[in-house]
Amino acid sequence: MKTDRLEMRMDGAGAEVAASGRGALAGLALSVLLASLGTSAANVALPDLAVAFGASFQAVQWVVLAYLLAITTLIVSVGRLGDVIGRRRLLLAGLALFAGASALGGAAPTLALLLAARVLQGLGAAVMMALTLAFVADVVPRERTGRAMGLLGTMSAVGTALGPSLGGLLIAGPGWRAIFFINLPFGLAALYLARRHLPQDVRRADAPRPAFDIPGTLLLAGSLGAYALAMTLGRGHFGGLNLALLVAAAAGVALFVAVERRAASPLVALGMFRDRLLAASLGTSLLVSAVVMATLVVGPFYLAGALGLGAAQVGLVVSVGPVVAALAGVPAGRIADRFGAQPATIAGLTGMTVGAVLLAALPAASGVAGYVVPIAILTASYALFQTANNTAAMTAVGAERRGAMSGMLNLSRNLGLVTGASVMGAVFAAAVGVADIAGATPEAVAAGMQRTFGVAAGLVLVAVAVAARARGGRA
């Protein structure tokens, strides 16, 4: 009888732990969704914001840029800060900041106040993006890490796909302020789930608290900010200011490396780049993110200019990629768990190569199907790559560095997206061969599309070679 009672108590405890794990994962997934929506939903509001504030497009585009710059410049630092002061504590603060900044943005009476709110919202999103990956190992068993990573990847893709349509509906109904206010109830729900279900921060009593690298943080944030501005200012026209910002970014990185080599508790442990698998995870993530961005930058021009689709049809076809990525996320996690993260990474990169080659080879005469099928292959393969790559990187580092590694993974993806928007857009413009793409012939646009994705296929092949070499060379 006593044994039966003991077994019943143990079964109940196990069910409680499982329920807590599901609640924690739900909170993390909602955090990723909100951070992704913060970018995609705001894009569609720019015309309305220009009218509401009587501002130029160049001014209102900072509503998007301020958010992205805050994430890009701070994501590594907040990831490391979570390792230092406690990931649960910082994630709760980040969720509260995101929700509060969303309310402030929705109520903003001036564009300047809205931009300030977007910077704060981006800081909250940086915390959410950096620490969600770091928490996975704490809330799910190791053998299910890939599935959890796949779920988070799915939620990111859902946010990207849902943002434009949800934003459009809210703007057409309550107005542009609703795209910020809508974050408030969902942010509070994520905060409740995280507070209730995430494990408490635990530090051994005799373990020294690592210092936070303030000089390294300032240098890295400044360097990343300069690089991101160099890639985004000028809307595709590279001038003296862009060059000066790139030089400043390079000088900042050189100083950052010098500081980190002497730091007792560096923001980025430079020794991790001697691990081929970890270095390859970051490098390949940057390369393939640039390729994915090409589909979002070049795809609409091809669909409208070469295939003659209307705006509504272009929007529908462009949404295929994010929808496929969302559907592929969880199955990708199962594949990574079953066959191993490294083989799944190579498989994902191989599939991306196939998709890019098809986009470069198929003629415009193949129509919408000739675009959608390769895009589906490319984005499904990207979901597999991202899930497996994140799993491999996060399981290869100790618990004390998971926040920093998560920040580095997100940074490599963001830098790839920023670089891809600029570089792949420039490749496309050069391949089309006219100054005004809107006036280009369908044949010229189709040729530009093919050459751009020929370059993209080359980038993915480089990523395949890097990943294969790292896998074969690691002891």
N, C-alpha and C positions, 0 to 999 in steps of 0.2 A: 504493500500500500504506500509506504514512504517513497519507494522507488518510482511508483506511478506518479506521485505528486511531484517528485523531482523532475521527471521527464516532462510533465505538463508545464512546469515552470520554465524549463529550458526551451521547450517549443515556443512558449509565449514570448520569451526573451528574444528568440531568433526571429519570430514574426515582427516584433517591435523594431529590431535592428533593420530588417529588410524594409519595413515601412518608412523608417527614418531615412534610409538610403534613397528610396524612391522620392521622398519629399525633398531631400537635398538636391538630387539630380534635377527635379522639376524646377527648383529655384535657380540652379545654374543655367538650365536651358532657357528659362524666361529672361535671365540676365543677358544672355547672348542675343536673343531675339530683339530685345529692346535696344541694345547697342547697335545692331544692324539696322533696325528701323530708323534710328536717329540720323543715319546718313541718307538712306534711300527715300524716305518720306519727305524730307526737306527739299530735295531737288525740284519736285513738281510745284513747290510753292513760290519759286523765285519770281515768276511774272506777277503774281498777286502781291508779293512783298514790295516789288518795285513800285506798283501803283499805290499800295497802302502808305508807304513812307515817302513817296515822291522821289525815289532814288534811281540811279542808273543801274544797269545790269552789272557793271564792274563793281559797284558798291554792294549790291545784294548778294553777289556770288560768295562774299565772305561769310554769309550765313552757313554755307557748306564748308568753305575752306577753314574757317575758325574751328569747327568741330573736328575736321580731319587732322589739322595741324596739332591740336591739343592731344589727340590720340597718338599720332605718330611721334611727337617729341617726348611724350611722357610715359609711354607704355612700358618700356624697359625699367624705368626708374620706379614706377609704382609696383611692378612685379617684384623687384628686389626689396622695396619697402615692406611689402607683405611678408617676405621671408624674415625681415628684421623685427617688425613689431607685432606680427601675427596676421595670418591671411584672413581669418574670419572677421576680426575686428575691422580690418581695412575694407573688406568687401561690403560689410554692412554700411560703413561710412560712404563708400562709393555709390551704393544703391540709393542711400538717402540723398546724397548730393545730386545724383542724376534726376531723381524725382523732383527735388526742390528746384533745380535749375530748369526743368521742363515747365514747371508752373510759372517760374519767373519769365521764361521766354514767351509763354502764352499770354502773359499779362503785360509784356513790354510795351510802353507807350512810344518809344523811339527805336530807331535802328541800332544806335550805339548800345542801348541797354540789351537789345536782343542779341547782339554780337557778344556782349559780356556773358549773357546767359548761355550762349552756345559754347563758349570756352569752358565754362564750369561744367556744362553737360558733357563736353568731350573729356574733361578730366575724370568725371564719374564713369564714363564709358570705357576709358583706358583702364581703370581699376577693374571693372567688370570683365573686360576681355582678357586681361592679363591673368586674373586669379581664378577664372572658371576652369581653365585647363589644369591649373596647379592643384585644384581641389579634387579632380577626378580620382586620383590614386587613394584619396582619403575616404571616399564614399562608395566605391564599387570594388569588388574583388579584382585582382590583377588579371585573371583570365577573361574578364568582361570589360577591360579597359577600352578595347577597340570599339565595342558597341556604344559605350558612353561617349567616346570621342566622335563617333558617327552621328549620334543624336545631337551633339552640340554643333557639328557641321551642318546638319539638317536645319537646325533652328536659325543659323546664320544665313543660309540660303533662302529659307522661308521669309526672313526679314527683308532680304534684298528683293525677292519677288513680290512680296506683299506691299512694300512701302509705296511704290508709285500708284497702285490702284487704291489702296487705303487712303493715301494722301489726297488723291483726286476726289474721292467720295467725300472726305471731310471738308475739303475746300469748297466743293459744290454745295454742301449742306451748311454746317455751322460757320464755316469760314476758316481762314488760314490758322487762326489761333488754336483751333481744335487739334491740329497735328502735333502741337506741343502738350496741350492739356491731356490728350489721350494717354500719354506716358505716365501720368500721375497715378491712376489706380493700379495699372499693371506694375509700376515700379514699387508701389507699396505692397502689392501681393508678393513680388519677388523678395522684398525685404522681410516680410513675415515668414516666408518659407525658409529663407536663409537663416534667419535668427532662430527659428524653431528646430531646424533639422541639421544644420552644418555642425560638424564636430568642433568642440572648443579648442582654442589654441593651447598647445601643451609644450612647455619647455622645461627641460631638466633643471632642477634647482642649482646644480653645480655648473651648468653650461653657461659660458660667458655670452652676453648679448652682443652680437656683431654690430660694429659701427655702421652708420649709413654714409655712403661716399658722396658728400655734397659737391666737392669740386668736379668729380666725374659726372655727376648728374647734370650740373650746369653746362659742362662742355658738350656732353652728348646731346642734351636738349637743344642747345644752340646750333650744333652741327646738323642735326636732323631737321630742325626748322629751316635752316638756310637751304639745305638740299631740297626739301619739299617745296619751298617757295620758288627755287630755281626751276623746278619741273612744272610748276603750275602757273606762274605768272606769265603774262604775254599771250595766253590762249593759243599756244602753238608757234608763236614767233619768238625765236631765241635771240636776245639782244645783249647789250653790255651789262645790264643789271643781272640777267640770268647767269652770265659768265662770272661776274663778281661774286654772286652768291655761291656758285659752285666752288670757286677758289676758297671762299670763307669756310665752306663745309669741309673741304679737304684739309685745310689748315687746322680746323677744329678737331677733326678725327685724329690727325697726327698728335696734337696736344693731348687728346683724350687717351690715346695709347700710352704716351709717356707718363701721364698721371697714374693710369691704372697699373702700370708695371711697378710703381713705388707704393701704391696704396696698401695699407694693412688689410682692409676689408673692401676690395674693389667692387664697383657696381657690376662690372662684367669680368668674370674670371677668364682672362685671356688664354689660360691653359686649356680651356675647353675646346678651343679651335684646333688643338693638336689631336683631338679625337676625331678621326676621319668621319665617322658616322654622324656625329653631332654637327660638325662643320658642313657636311654634305646636306644634312636636313635643312639647315638655314639657307644655303646657297641654292639648292633646287627649289625651295619654296619661293624665293625671290624670282627665279627665272620663270617658273610656270605661272605665277600670279601675273606677271607682265603679259604672258600669252592670253590668259583669261580676260584681262582688261582689254586686249585687242578686240575680242568679240563684242564688247560693250561699246567701244569707241568706233570701230570700223563697221561693224555689222549693220547699224541703222543706215549709214550712208549707202551701203551696198543694196540693202533691201529697197530703199527708196529710189536711189539713182540708177541702179542696174536692173532691178526687177519691177520697178514702177509701182510699189505698194503705197497705199495711203498711210496717214499717220496712225490710225487705229490698227491697221493690219501690221505695221512695223512694230508697234508696241506689243501686240499679241505674239508675234514671232520671236521678238527679243526675249520675252518672258519664258520661252521654252527652256533656255539654258538654266536659269535659277530654279525652275520647277523640277527639271531632271536632277539637278544637284541635290535638291531637297529630298526627292524620292530615293536617291541612291545612297544617302548618308548612312542610314542604319544598316542596310545590307552590306555596305562597304566595311562597316565596323565588324560585322560578323565574319567577313572574309579575312580581315586582318587578325582577328582572334583565332581563327581556325588554321590559317596557313602561315601566320607569322607576319609581323609588320614589315620587315625588309622585303620579302618576296612580293607582298602586296604593293609596296611602294614602286618597285620596278614594273609591276603589271600596270599600275595606274599611269606611270609615265609612258609606257609603251602604247597604251590606249590613246593617250593624249597626242602622241606622235601620229598615230593613224588618223585621228580626227583632223589635225592641222594639215596633214598631207592631202586629205580629201578636200578640204576647203581650198587648198592651193591648186588642186588639179581639176576639180569639177567645173565645167563651163557654166556660164550664166543660163544657157539653154536648159539646164537641168531644173531650173525654177526653184520654187520655195523648198521642195523636197530635197534638192541638192544642197541646200543650206542647212535645213533642220536636222537631217540625219547625221552629218558630220558634227554639228554643234552638240547633238545629244550624246554622241560617242565621246567628244572632247570633255564635256562637263561631267558626265558620269564617271569618266576616268579621273578627272580632277578631284571629284569627291572621294574616290578610292585613294588617290595619292595623298590628299590632305589628311584624311583620317589615319591612314597607316603611318605617314610621316610624323604627325603629331604624337601618335602612340609610341613610336620608336624613340623619339627624342625625350618625351616625358618619363618614360620608364628607364631611361639610361642615366638619369641624374638623381642625386640624393634628395631627400625631402627638404633639406635646408636650402636647395637651389632651385626648387620647382617654380617658384614665382618668377625668378629672373629668367629661367629658360622659357616659360610660357610667354613672358614679355618679348623675348628675342624672336620666338616663332611668329607672334603677331606682328612684330616690327618687320620681319623679313617679308611677310605677306603684304603689309601696307606699303612698304617701299617698292615692292614689285608692282602693285597696282598704280602707285603714283608714277613710277618710271614708265610702265606700260602705256599709260594714258598719253604721256608726252612723246616717248620714243616711237612707239608703234603708230601713233597718229602722224608723226613726222614721216615715217617710212611710207605710210599710205598716201600722204599728200605728195611726196616726191614721186611715187610710182604713178599716180594719176597724171601728174605732169602739167597741171594748170594751177594758177594762183587761187581761183575761185572754184572750189569743188562743186558748189551748187550748180555751176554752169557746165560741168564736165559731161561728156557724152556717156551713155550707158556702157559702151565698150571700154572707155578709159577707166570708169569706176570699177568694172569687173576685173580689168587688168591690175588695177591697184590692189583690189582685194586679194587676188591670187598671189601677187608678189609679197604682200604683207604677211600672208599666212605661210608662204615659203620661208620667210625669215623666222616666223613663229615656230615652224617645224624644226628649223635648225637650232633654235633655243632649247626646245624640248629634247632634242637629241643630245645636246651638251649636258642637260640635266640627267638624262639616262646614263651617259658615260660617267658623270661625277658620282651618281648613286651606285653604279655597278663597281666602280673602282674602290669606293669607300667600303662597300660590303666585302669585297674580296681582299682588301688590304688590312682589315682590322684584325688584330690578334685575338 
